[in-house]
Amino acid sequence: MPFRETLKELVESVDGGLGAVIMGYDGIAIDQFLVDDAGMDLHLMAVEYATVIREVKRTVDVLGTGDMEEVTVNTGQTRIIVRTINDDLFLLLTLHHDGNCGKGRYLLRRAAPLLHDSLS
């Protein structure tokens, strides 16, 4: 299942886009796209964030506040936006710190259901 074109379109459609990955909560990537000059190891970043996202998902489940939909992490250099696809997979978009986070969130909210349907 080639998802690279979808990921590429996501990254290139938002100012400051660096990369995107479809990954399982177990840390196994389905597919990814990274711009040439990103200067980061997207796979390693996504694997490390998978552990954190898995714990956030578990906490949300324990609290019974509804299904986890989105998590955003802002650092001095990047913005990481994570959107759930289904119970096993999430979509991660990374941007420059000054990238357009609002548009990134919007694009992920649109893409996640389409990816869900493609994976079903």
Contacts in CASP RR format, 6 or more apart in sequence:
PFRMAT RR
TARGET T0000
AUTHOR 0000-0000-0000
METHOD contacts of the structure
MODEL  1
MPFRETLKELVESVDGGLGAVIMGYDGIAIDQFLVDDAGMDLHLMAVEYA
TVIREVKRTVDVLGTGDMEEVTVNTGQTRIIVRTINDDLFLLLTLHHDGN
CGKGRYLLRRAAPLLHDSLS
1 30 0 8 1.000
1 31 0 8 1.000
1 118 0 8 1.000
1 119 0 8 1.000
2 31 0 8 1.000
3 22 0 8 1.000
3 30 0 8 1.000
3 31 0 8 1.000
3 115 0 8 1.000
3 118 0 8 1.000
4 31 0 8 1.000
4 32 0 8 1.000
4 33 0 8 1.000
6 111 0 8 1.000
6 114 0 8 1.000
6 115 0 8 1.000
7 19 0 8 1.000
7 20 0 8 1.000
7 21 0 8 1.000
7 22 0 8 1.000
7 31 0 8 1.000
7 32 0 8 1.000
7 33 0 8 1.000
8 20 0 8 1.000
8 33 0 8 1.000
10 20 0 8 1.000
10 33 0 8 1.000
10 93 0 8 1.000
10 104 0 8 1.000
10 107 0 8 1.000
10 108 0 8 1.000
10 111 0 8 1.000
11 17 0 8 1.000
11 18 0 8 1.000
11 19 0 8 1.000
11 20 0 8 1.000
11 33 0 8 1.000
11 34 0 8 1.000
11 35 0 8 1.000
11 93 0 8 1.000
13 103 0 8 1.000
13 107 0 8 1.000
14 93 0 8 1.000
14 95 0 8 1.000
14 99 0 8 1.000
14 100 0 8 1.000
14 103 0 8 1.000
14 104 0 8 1.000
14 107 0 8 1.000
15 99 0 8 1.000
15 100 0 8 1.000
15 103 0 8 1.000
16 95 0 8 1.000
16 96 0 8 1.000
16 98 0 8 1.000
16 99 0 8 1.000
16 100 0 8 1.000
17 35 0 8 1.000
17 93 0 8 1.000
17 94 0 8 1.000
17 95 0 8 1.000
17 96 0 8 1.000
17 99 0 8 1.000
18 34 0 8 1.000
18 35 0 8 1.000
18 38 0 8 1.000
18 40 0 8 1.000
18 42 0 8 1.000
18 78 0 8 1.000
18 94 0 8 1.000
18 95 0 8 1.000
18 96 0 8 1.000
19 32 0 8 1.000
19 33 0 8 1.000
19 34 0 8 1.000
19 35 0 8 1.000
19 38 0 8 1.000
19 42 0 8 1.000
19 93 0 8 1.000
19 94 0 8 1.000
20 32 0 8 1.000
20 33 0 8 1.000
20 91 0 8 1.000
20 92 0 8 1.000
20 93 0 8 1.000
20 94 0 8 1.000
21 29 0 8 1.000
21 30 0 8 1.000
21 31 0 8 1.000
21 32 0 8 1.000
21 33 0 8 1.000
21 42 0 8 1.000
21 43 0 8 1.000
21 46 0 8 1.000
21 91 0 8 1.000
21 92 0 8 1.000
22 29 0 8 1.000
22 30 0 8 1.000
22 31 0 8 1.000
22 32 0 8 1.000
22 85 0 8 1.000
22 89 0 8 1.000
22 90 0 8 1.000
22 91 0 8 1.000
22 115 0 8 1.000
23 29 0 8 1.000
23 30 0 8 1.000
23 46 0 8 1.000
23 47 0 8 1.000
23 50 0 8 1.000
23 89 0 8 1.000
23 90 0 8 1.000
23 92 0 8 1.000
24 30 0 8 1.000
24 50 0 8 1.000
24 88 0 8 1.000
24 89 0 8 1.000
24 90 0 8 1.000
25 50 0 8 1.000
25 53 0 8 1.000
25 54 0 8 1.000
25 57 0 8 1.000
25 88 0 8 1.000
25 89 0 8 1.000
25 90 0 8 1.000
26 50 0 8 1.000
27 46 0 8 1.000
27 47 0 8 1.000
27 50 0 8 1.000
27 51 0 8 1.000
29 43 0 8 1.000
29 46 0 8 1.000
29 47 0 8 1.000
30 89 0 8 1.000
32 42 0 8 1.000
32 43 0 8 1.000
32 46 0 8 1.000
34 40 0 8 1.000
34 42 0 8 1.000
38 94 0 8 1.000
40 78 0 8 1.000
40 94 0 8 1.000
42 94 0 8 1.000
45 80 0 8 1.000
45 94 0 8 1.000
46 92 0 8 1.000
49 73 0 8 1.000
49 80 0 8 1.000
49 82 0 8 1.000
49 92 0 8 1.000
50 90 0 8 1.000
52 73 0 8 1.000
53 71 0 8 1.000
53 82 0 8 1.000
53 90 0 8 1.000
56 68 0 8 1.000
56 71 0 8 1.000
57 68 0 8 1.000
57 84 0 8 1.000
60 66 0 8 1.000
60 67 0 8 1.000
60 68 0 8 1.000
61 68 0 8 1.000
67 84 0 8 1.000
68 84 0 8 1.000
69 83 0 8 1.000
69 84 0 8 1.000
70 81 0 8 1.000
70 82 0 8 1.000
70 83 0 8 1.000
70 84 0 8 1.000
70 105 0 8 1.000
70 108 0 8 1.000
70 109 0 8 1.000
71 81 0 8 1.000
71 82 0 8 1.000
72 79 0 8 1.000
72 80 0 8 1.000
72 81 0 8 1.000
72 82 0 8 1.000
72 101 0 8 1.000
72 105 0 8 1.000
73 79 0 8 1.000
73 80 0 8 1.000
73 82 0 8 1.000
74 80 0 8 1.000
74 97 0 8 1.000
74 101 0 8 1.000
75 97 0 8 1.000
76 97 0 8 1.000
77 96 0 8 1.000
77 97 0 8 1.000
78 94 0 8 1.000
78 95 0 8 1.000
78 96 0 8 1.000
78 97 0 8 1.000
79 94 0 8 1.000
79 95 0 8 1.000
79 96 0 8 1.000
79 97 0 8 1.000
79 99 0 8 1.000
79 101 0 8 1.000
80 92 0 8 1.000
80 93 0 8 1.000
80 94 0 8 1.000
80 95 0 8 1.000
81 92 0 8 1.000
81 93 0 8 1.000
81 94 0 8 1.000
81 95 0 8 1.000
81 101 0 8 1.000
81 104 0 8 1.000
81 105 0 8 1.000
81 108 0 8 1.000
82 90 0 8 1.000
82 91 0 8 1.000
82 92 0 8 1.000
82 93 0 8 1.000
83 90 0 8 1.000
83 91 0 8 1.000
83 93 0 8 1.000
83 105 0 8 1.000
83 108 0 8 1.000
83 109 0 8 1.000
83 111 0 8 1.000
83 112 0 8 1.000
84 90 0 8 1.000
84 91 0 8 1.000
84 112 0 8 1.000
85 91 0 8 1.000
85 112 0 8 1.000
85 115 0 8 1.000
85 116 0 8 1.000
85 119 0 8 1.000
86 116 0 8 1.000
86 119 0 8 1.000
89 115 0 8 1.000
89 119 0 8 1.000
91 108 0 8 1.000
91 111 0 8 1.000
91 112 0 8 1.000
91 115 0 8 1.000
93 104 0 8 1.000
93 107 0 8 1.000
93 108 0 8 1.000
95 101 0 8 1.000
95 104 0 8 1.000
END
